[in-house]
Amino acid sequence: MELEKLIRPLDILALEGSTSRTVERLDFDSRKAGPGSLFVAIRGTQADGHQFIGKAIGQGAAVVVAEELPGQRREDVTYIQVADSATALGRMANRFFGEPSKALKLVGVTGTNGKTTTVTLLHSLFTALGYKAGLLSTVRNLIGQAPLEATHTTPDAVAINALLREMADAGCDYAFMEVSSHAAHQRRIEGLHFAGAIFTNISHDHLDYHKTFKAYIDAKKMFFDILPKSAFALVNADDKRGAVMVQNTRAKKYTYSLRSMASFRARILDNSIAGLHLEVGGKEVFSRLIGEFNAYNLLAAYGAAILLEQEEVETLIALSQLAAAEGRFDYVTGPQGKRTGIVDYAHTPDALEKVLNTIHQLRQGDSRIITVIGCGGDRDKAKRPKMAKVACDYSDQVVLTSDNPRSEDPEAIIADMQGGVPPYAARKVLAVTSRREAIRTACRLAREGDIILVAGKGHEKYQEVKGVRRPFDDKAVLAEALAE
C-alpha cells in the first residue's frame, strides 16, 4: 500500500523523508521487521519499542512511526512522529486491510465475566439464523465454522484487522469479538467500526496491570467512548457500573436486566440441572445452559440480536437450542452418574462465587461441594486470598493447588491463597501443589451425590510452569479421575 494513503488517518506531529513508498507489512516487533516493513515503536509493559528502532531499520524497515524520533536519522528512511503510537498502529492496520470492520457488522463484548459465553452464543445464534459469522474469543477464533487458534482475549491491532479481512472476504455478515480491558487500554481496537457493544458486568480483576479498580473500569469504558452514533450500546442494568460505561458514548443506549426495568427483561421461572426456564419479553423459552449468570448471557445475546434487526420468535427458538462455551460450567459425570464434576473458567472472586452459588441451587439432599482452585502466577496477587475465602465460604471441602504458576513458585502462590482461609475453615482445606493430584484427591474425597468443581482454567489445554507450556486439560483429567 502507498505510504501516503496509509498515513492519512494519523495525527502527524512531524514527518521527515519521502511518502512515495510502498508498505508491504506493518510491524511493531523489531524481530519481524524486514524489507517493505513499516515499523511502529510502541511503549509496552515489558519493553519500549523506541529502543529497537535501529534494529528494525537494520533489518530493512524503511518507514518508522514513533512518539519520539531517534537523534540520528538516515536519509533513506521515512520518520513519522505521532502523539500515540498504539493509536496510529490501529488506524493504519484498519486502512492497510481495507477497513474490514465496515464490510460486516462487528459487535464487541466486554466485562469481567461472561464475555466468552456471550460472544459464543451470538456466533452460534447467528449461524443458526442462517448467517455466516466470525468469532474472536479466548477459546477460539472462527471464520464461519473454520477454526483458527486463539492466543489472547483480543489479538493485536494488525492481527484483528487481518482476521476481520479474512472474515469479510469469506462472506461473513457478522463478527463477534471479546474486547478485554487490555485491548481497549492498549488501543488494539482503534480504528475499528463497531455496529454494537455489550457490557456484561465488572468485578476486581487484572489489577496487576491496571493497578487500581478505577483504572480498570476506565479501560472498559474507553470501548464505549469510541463507538459511533450508528452503533448500539447494550449494558447490564443490574450492575451499578453499567450506567458509567455509557456516560459519554455517542451510541444509542439500551439495557438488559433480570431485576429491574430495562429495554430487554427476563425472569427465571426455573433453574435446575436440566437447564434454565425463562420468560423473555413475555414469552417462555427453555435453555440447556444453567445458572443465573447464564440467564444474563442469554439475555444479552437476545437483546443484541433484536438490535441487529432479527425476528423475536426465531431468535428465541434458536437460543433455546444452543450450548455453552467450552470450559464454562462444563459437566463430567462418573460411572453410573454417582458423582458429578464441573469444569469452569472462573478465575475471579466474583465469578467463583457465582458458579458456587449456582451449584448450591442445583445440589440435592446432603450432597457436598468439593472445590479445586488455584491462582495464576505473575498476575493480580490481591485476589489470591479472596479466591480462597470464597471457595471456603461456599464449599464443604477445598483443595488449593496450582493454576498457571508461570514464573512464580507454585507453593508461594498457594501460601498467598492460604492467607484468605478463615480460621473456621482450616480443617476442610488441603494444599496439593500438583494440579493433577489435586483433582484426583478431590475425586477420592467425593462420595455418591457429591459435586466437584475444578475452577480457574476452563477451556485451556495447557499449564504454564517456569515459562514452559505443557499439555493439561482439566476436563480430561477430571473425567479420568472420576472413572478411577
Secondary structure, DSSP 8 states (H G I E B T S, - for coil): -BHHHHTTTS-EEEEES-S--B--EEESSGGG--TTEEEE--B-SS-BGGGGHHHHHHTT--EEEESS--SS--TTSEEEEES-HHHHHHHHHHHHTT-GGGSSEEEEEESSSSHHHHHHHHHHHHHHTT--EEEE-SS-EEETTEEE---SSS--HHHHHHHHHHHHHTT-SEEEEE--HHHHHTTTTTT---SEEEE----S--HHHHSSHHHHHHHHHHHHHT--TTSEEEEETTSTTHHHHTSS--SEEEEEESSS--SEEEEEEEEETTEEEEEETTEEEEES--SHHHHHHHHHHHHHHHHTT--HHHHHHHHTT----TTSSEEEE-GGG-SEEEEE---SHHHHHHHHHHHHHH--TT--EEEEE---TTS-TTHHHHHHHHHHHH-SEEEE--S--BTS-HHHHHHHHHTT--GGGGGGEEE-SSHHHHHHHHHHH--TT-EEEEES-TT--EEEETTEEEE--HHHHHHHHHH-
